[in-house]
């Protein structure tokens, strides 16, 4: 069964850091392109970061320089390191393997 399971969300103060993890199973992780998306309350889901099987990365302009996506093929895990968090980063964060495999999401709240 193909599955993605996120963890690492929570409450963090503005300017703080958080690392999200997504553990994959049921497919050959080494060859997968993986994305992190987020959906804030009342807004559409947006693509935050991507990492290819060759470790090429892309980021939304809103998170460039603050977020880093990485992967550990030995652990079937993709990470999203989020630094200098802002209240506007508050959202449900989802790991995805395009085009149609999604995790259940993990909530990140940035607030003092």
MIFI-816591 format. One record per atom (N, C-alpha, C): x, y, z; residue in three letters. Coordinates in steps of 0.02 Angstrom, whole numbers, plus 50000, padded with zeros to 5 digits. Layout:
BEGIN
- X:Y:Z:Ala
...
***
This chain:
BEGIN
- 50042:49940:50000:Unk
- 50000:50000:50000:Unk
- 50044:50062:50000:Unk
- 50032:50106:49951:Unk
- 50070:50168:49947:Unk
- 50046:50216:50002:Unk
- 50093:50242:50040:Unk
- 50074:50284:50096:Unk
- 50126:50336:50110:Unk
- 50103:50396:50131:Unk
- 50146:50450:50154:Unk
- 50120:50472:50221:Unk
- 50164:50477:50270:Unk
- 50143:50496:50338:Unk
- 50186:50553:50362:Unk
- 50154:50610:50374:Unk
- 50190:50670:50397:Unk
- 50191:50673:50472:Unk
- 50241:50708:50498:Unk
- 50245:50723:50570:Unk
- 50287:50786:50579:Unk
- 50285:50813:50640:Unk
- 50328:50869:50657:Unk
- 50293:50936:50662:Unk
- 50229:50938:50650:Unk
- 50193:51001:50656:Unk
- 50184:51021:50729:Unk
- 50159:51082:50738:Unk
- 50146:51106:50806:Unk
- 50144:51181:50808:Unk
- 50148:51207:50869:Unk
- 50146:51279:50880:Unk
- 50217:51305:50887:Unk
- 50233:51357:50851:Unk
- 50300:51387:50853:Unk
- 50294:51462:50852:Unk
- 50338:51496:50885:Unk
- 50337:51569:50888:Unk
- 50365:51599:50824:Unk
- 50343:51658:50806:Unk
- 50372:51692:50748:Unk
- 50448:51697:50755:Unk
- 50482:51684:50700:Unk
- 50555:51684:50700:Unk
- 50585:51617:50719:Unk
- 50543:51571:50740:Unk
- 50568:51505:50760:Unk
- 50575:51457:50701:Unk
- 50594:51396:50719:Unk
- 50606:51344:50669:Unk
- 50566:51281:50684:Unk
- 50553:51244:50632:Unk
- 50518:51180:50639:Unk
- 50540:51135:50582:Unk
- 50545:51070:50596:Unk
- 50561:51023:50543:Unk
- 50505:50973:50535:Unk
- 50480:50968:50475:Unk
- 50429:50919:50459:Unk
- 50462:50858:50427:Unk
- 50433:50800:50441:Unk
- 50457:50737:50411:Unk
- 50399:50703:50375:Unk
- 50415:50665:50324:Unk
- 50365:50626:50287:Unk
- 50397:50559:50271:Unk
- 50370:50507:50300:Unk
- 50395:50439:50289:Unk
- 50352:50405:50236:Unk
- 50385:50377:50186:Unk
- 50350:50346:50130:Unk
- 50356:50270:50133:Unk
- 50306:50237:50106:Unk
- 50307:50164:50101:Unk
- 50266:50142:50041:Unk
- 50281:50082:50017:Unk
- 50240:50054:49963:Unk
- 50262:50069:49893:Unk
- 50318:50104:49885:Unk
- 50344:50118:49818:Unk
- 50419:50128:49824:Unk
- 50453:50131:49766:Unk
- 50525:50139:49765:Unk
- 50541:50213:49775:Unk
- 50557:50230:49836:Unk
- 50566:50300:49856:Unk
- 50623:50333:49817:Unk
- 50674:50296:49800:Unk
- 50734:50325:49769:Unk
- 50718:50362:49704:Unk
- 50667:50340:49669:Unk
- 50653:50367:49602:Unk
- 50594:50417:49602:Unk
- 50571:50433:49661:Unk
- 50511:50475:49666:Unk
- 50528:50549:49672:Unk
- 50489:50589:49637:Unk
- 50490:50661:49649:Unk
- 50440:50675:49705:Unk
- 50458:50716:49752:Unk
- 50417:50728:49811:Unk
- 50406:50802:49822:Unk
- 50348:50819:49844:Unk
- 50329:50888:49856:Unk
- 50305:50899:49927:Unk
- 50313:50959:49950:Unk
- 50277:50984:50009:Unk
- 50229:51039:49985:Unk
- 50167:51033:50006:Unk
- 50116:51082:49993:Unk
- 50089:51108:50060:Unk
- 50054:51163:50057:Unk
- 50020:51187:50117:Unk
- 49954:51220:50099:Unk
- 49910:51219:50148:Unk
- 49845:51250:50139:Unk
- 49827:51289:50202:Unk
- 49824:51354:50195:Unk
- 49805:51397:50250:Unk
- 49728:51402:50253:Unk
- 49701:51418:50312:Unk
- 49629:51424:50318:Unk
- 49600:51473:50268:Unk
- 49549:51451:50230:Unk
- 49517:51494:50182:Unk
- 49554:51506:50118:Unk
- 49610:51470:50109:Unk
- 49650:51480:50049:Unk
- 49659:51414:50011:Unk
- 49680:51420:49949:Unk
- 49692:51360:49909:Unk
- 49758:51328:49929:Unk
- 49763:51263:49916:Unk
- 49825:51228:49929:Unk
- 49878:51254:49880:Unk
- 49940:51263:49906:Unk
- 49993:51288:49864:Unk
- 50055:51244:49871:Unk
- 50094:51242:49817:Unk
- 50156:51205:49818:Unk
- 50210:51246:49853:Unk
- 50244:51215:49901:Unk
- 50295:51250:49940:Unk
- 50364:51232:49916:Unk
- 50377:51168:49906:Unk
- 50444:51145:49887:Unk
- 50441:51078:49853:Unk
- 50491:51066:49810:Unk
- 50495:51003:49774:Unk
- 50567:50977:49777:Unk
- 50573:50911:49775:Unk
- 50640:50882:49769:Unk
- 50635:50823:49721:Unk
- 50680:50820:49673:Unk
- 50679:50766:49624:Unk
- 50720:50707:49649:Unk
- 50720:50654:49609:Unk
- 50760:50595:49626:Unk
- 50834:50609:49622:Unk
- 50853:50662:49585:Unk
- 50923:50681:49580:Unk
- 50939:50741:49625:Unk
- 50894:50754:49672:Unk
- 50905:50803:49725:Unk
- 50899:50876:49701:Unk
- 50873:50886:49642:Unk
- 50858:50953:49619:Unk
- 50799:50980:49659:Unk
- 50804:51042:49682:Unk
- 50752:51071:49723:Unk
- 50723:51134:49692:Unk
- 50660:51148:49709:Unk
- 50626:51209:49689:Unk
- 50583:51233:49747:Unk
- 50575:51299:49752:Unk
- 50538:51328:49807:Unk
- 50490:51382:49783:Unk
- 50436:51389:49820:Unk
- 50393:51447:49810:Unk
- 50430:51510:49831:Unk
- 50416:51564:49797:Unk
- 50450:51627:49813:Unk
- 50441:51647:49886:Unk
- 50384:51631:49914:Unk
- 50367:51652:49982:Unk
- 50410:51617:50035:Unk
- 50443:51562:50017:Unk
- 50482:51525:50067:Unk
- 50556:51521:50049:Unk
- 50576:51547:49991:Unk
- 50646:51543:49970:Unk
- 50691:51576:50022:Unk
- 50745:51542:50038:Unk
- 50792:51569:50087:Unk
- 50774:51553:50159:Unk
- 50713:51527:50170:Unk
- 50691:51510:50239:Unk
- 50678:51435:50246:Unk
- 50654:51404:50195:Unk
- 50636:51332:50197:Unk
- 50686:51293:50157:Unk
- 50700:51231:50179:Unk
- 50743:51185:50143:Unk
- 50711:51116:50140:Unk
- 50704:51090:50080:Unk
- 50679:51022:50071:Unk
- 50739:50976:50061:Unk
- 50735:50917:50091:Unk
- 50789:50868:50084:Unk
- 50759:50798:50087:Unk
- 50799:50749:50070:Unk
- 50776:50681:50071:Unk
- 50830:50634:50095:Unk
- 50809:50580:50127:Unk
- 50855:50528:50149:Unk
- 50827:50462:50121:Unk
- 50857:50440:50066:Unk
- 50831:50380:50033:Unk
- 50839:50317:50076:Unk
- 50889:50317:50120:Unk
- 50898:50258:50163:Unk
- 50840:50252:50213:Unk
- 50808:50308:50229:Unk
- 50753:50308:50278:Unk
- 50685:50319:50245:Unk
- 50684:50322:50178:Unk
- 50621:50334:50142:Unk
- 50585:50396:50170:Unk
- 50624:50448:50182:Unk
- 50596:50506:50216:Unk
- 50615:50570:50179:Unk
- 50567:50615:50174:Unk
- 50580:50682:50148:Unk
- 50565:50732:50204:Unk
- 50606:50783:50208:Unk
- 50602:50832:50262:Unk
- 50587:50902:50234:Unk
- 50559:50943:50278:Unk
- 50552:51014:50263:Unk
- 50576:51052:50324:Unk
- 50634:51081:50319:Unk
- 50662:51123:50373:Unk
- 50637:51194:50362:Unk
- 50603:51220:50412:Unk
- 50573:51286:50406:Unk
- 50605:51332:50458:Unk
- 50637:51385:50435:Unk
- 50669:51433:50480:Unk
- 50637:51501:50472:Unk
- 50649:51543:50522:Unk
- 50622:51611:50521:Unk
- 50547:51611:50504:Unk
- 50510:51571:50539:Unk
- 50440:51562:50525:Unk
- 50400:51626:50538:Unk
- 50349:51636:50497:Unk
- 50307:51695:50501:Unk
- 50235:51673:50514:Unk
- 50194:51716:50541:Unk
- 50123:51697:50552:Unk
- 50089:51675:50487:Unk
- 50109:51703:50431:Unk
- 50079:51683:50367:Unk
- 50099:51614:50344:Unk
- 50146:51583:50379:Unk
- 50164:51513:50364:Unk
- 50116:51464:50398:Unk
- 50072:51489:50439:Unk
- 50022:51446:50472:Unk
- 49979:51411:50420:Unk
- 49978:51345:50424:Unk
- 49941:51306:50374:Unk
- 49945:51232:50392:Unk
- 49905:51193:50357:Unk
- 49914:51121:50357:Unk
- 49964:51105:50302:Unk
- 50014:51066:50319:Unk
- 50068:51049:50273:Unk
- 50060:50975:50251:Unk
- 50065:50965:50186:Unk
- 50055:50899:50157:Unk
- 50115:50877:50116:Unk
- 50133:50816:50125:Unk
- 50184:50784:50083:Unk
- 50146:50751:50025:Unk
- 50177:50751:49965:Unk
- 50143:50722:49908:Unk
- 50193:50693:49859:Unk
- 50171:50639:49826:Unk
- 50207:50611:49770:Unk
- 50162:50620:49709:Unk
- 50181:50666:49665:Unk
- 50139:50679:49607:Unk
- 50127:50617:49565:Unk
- 50068:50608:49534:Unk
- 50016:50659:49533:Unk
- 49962:50652:49586:Unk
- 49960:50595:49622:Unk
- 49898:50584:49659:Unk
- 49906:50553:49728:Unk
- 49967:50547:49754:Unk
- 49976:50518:49820:Unk
- 49989:50574:49870:Unk
- 49948:50576:49922:Unk
- 49952:50628:49973:Unk
- 49955:50598:50042:Unk
- 49990:50634:50087:Unk
- 49987:50616:50157:Unk
- 49925:50647:50188:Unk
- 49917:50635:50253:Unk
- 49858:50660:50288:Unk
- 49867:50732:50312:Unk
- 49928:50756:50313:Unk
- 49941:50825:50332:Unk
- 49962:50832:50405:Unk
- 49999:50885:50418:Unk
- 50018:50903:50486:Unk
- 50011:50978:50493:Unk
- 49984:50999:50549:Unk
- 49968:51070:50559:Unk
- 50027:51108:50589:Unk
- 50041:51165:50560:Unk
- 50092:51210:50586:Unk
- 50059:51277:50602:Unk
- 50066:51299:50664:Unk
- 50039:51363:50685:Unk
- 50095:51408:50709:Unk
- 50101:51465:50678:Unk
- 50154:51513:50697:Unk
- 50120:51572:50732:Unk
- 50131:51576:50797:Unk
- 50096:51626:50837:Unk
- 50134:51637:50902:Unk
- 50130:51698:50927:Unk
- 50159:51713:50992:Unk
- 50107:51706:51048:Unk
***
